[in-house]
Amino acid sequence: MFSRLTLIFFLFFLVNHSHHVSSKTWCVSDPSATDAQLQANLDWLCGSVLPGSCVLINRGGPCYEPNTLTNHASYIMNDYYQFNGGTQEACDFNHSGRIVDTNPSYGGCVFA
């Protein structure tokens, strides 16, 4: 009886842990977002909310290349999203953000 209970607990833990690990999400720029929306997001986030994170998207930083507005905004929007609990609201950015379940990290640029 004890071994059956142990097995059930182990399987329950394994299934729950696997589900938790695979449920990681990130916030990135929505493909329909305009350059004006993305620039406004960067201005707000880099201006007063997360200025320290913005160093990583500056020239020479690990997330500078590719040097695109979409890429830079995605990185900073994700930082805000993660810092604020990964909620739908924390990725809205006036409908210019989108939540994804595929890690957008690349090269030396690691999305938290």
N, C-alpha and C positions, 0 to 999 in steps of 0.2 A: 504493500500500500504506500509506504513512504517513497519508494523509488518512482512509482507512477505519479505521485503528487509532485515530486521534484522535476520529473520530465515535463509535466504540464506547466509548471512555473517557468522552467527554462524556455520552453517553446513560446510561452506568452511574452517573456522578456525579449526573446529574439525577434519576434514579430513586431512588437512595439518599438524596439530600438531601431530596427531596420526602417520602419515607417518614419520615425522621427528623423533619422539621418537623411532619408531621401526627400523629406519635405522642406529642405532648405530652399529659400527663394531669394531673389535679388530684384532690385528695381533698376530699370534701364529706361532710356528715352523711347517713347512710343514712336514708331515709324511715321505716324501722321503728324507728329509735333512739328511746328514751324521753327525756323531758326530764331525768330523773335521770342518764342516761348522758352526755348532752351537757353538763350542768352539771358533772359530774365531770371530763370532758375539759377544760372551760374552767378549772376550779379547778386542775387539775394543770398545764396548759400555761401559764396566766397566773401561777400562783403561783411556779413555780421554773424552768420550762423556757424559755419565750419571753415573759417579762414585757414586754419592749420592744415586741413586736408587738401586744400587747393594747391599747396606747394607741389603735390605729387603730379599735378597735371600741367605744371609750368615747364618751360624748356629745360631739358636735362633731367626731369623727373621720370620715374618709371612708367607713368601713365600719360606722358606727353604724346608719344607716337601711338597710333596715328593722330596727327594733329587735326582733329575734326571737332566741330561743336558737338555733334552727337556723342562721340566717344567721351569727351571731357564732361559733358553734362551727365552722361550715364554713370560715370565713376562717382561724381559728387552727389548725385541724387541717391545712389545706392548707399553711400555713407550716411546720409541723412535718414534714409529708410531703416537701415540696420540700427542706428543710434536711437531711433524712436520706436523700437519694438517690432518692426517688420509688419506694420499694419497697412491695410489698403489705403487708408487716409494719408499715411506717411509717404505714399508713392503716387499720389494723385497729381500734384503740381499743376493744378488747373487743367487736368486731363492730358498732360504731356508725358506722364510716366506710365510704365507698364511693368507688371510683376511677371518674372520668368522663373522657371525651375531649372534652367541650364546655366551653369556657372559661366559668367562672361569674362572671367579672368583670362589673361593672355600674357605670354612672356614673363616679364618682371612685374607686371601690373596685376596685383591680386585684389579682387573684389572681396571684401569681408563677408 
